[in-house]
Amino acid sequence: MCDFCNIATHKKKAHIVYETEKTITVLDIEPVNEGHVLIIPKIHVDSIVDLADEYVLEIAEVSRKLIRTFCEVYHASGYGIMQNGGSNCALGHFHFHVFPRFPDDGYDWIYPEGVKEVSENVVLKLKRRFREP
C-alpha cells in the first residue's frame, strides 16, 4: 500500500487539517509556505483522468474552503494550486497542493529553456483532439 493510501486509512501518521468521506487534507512535509496542504483522495489513482467526477468536485470544494482559510489565518494575498499527474506523479497517488502566497515569498515557476509555439496552429491541434468527459 502506498504512503498516501496509508495516510488515508490512518495507518500512517500525518498532520490532518480536514477530512471527508472521499478526501483527507494534510500538511505537506516540505511546504512552500506555512499552511501548505495536500488534498488526497481516499482511492488510489495517479491521474485526475482516472479520478471519478465526485472526487474532482470535492477536491475543488475543499480547495476553496482552504483558500478562504488562508485569507483569514494568514492574511494571504494569494494562493497556489499545483498538481502533477500520470508519470509526473512522483509518489504514485494523485494529490493536490494548495498553499497560501505572499508578496516576495520567493516561490516561482521555473520554465524550461527554448521557444514554445503560441499560435492558432496550437489551438487547432488541441481543438481537434479535445474530448468531453
Secondary structure, DSSP 8 states (H G I E B T S, - for coil): --HHHHHHTTSS---EEEE-SSEEEEE-SS-SSTT-EEEEESS--SSGGGS-HHHHHHHHHHHHHHHHHHHHHH--SEEEEE---GGG-TTSS--EEEEEE-TT--------SS----SHHHHHHHHHH----
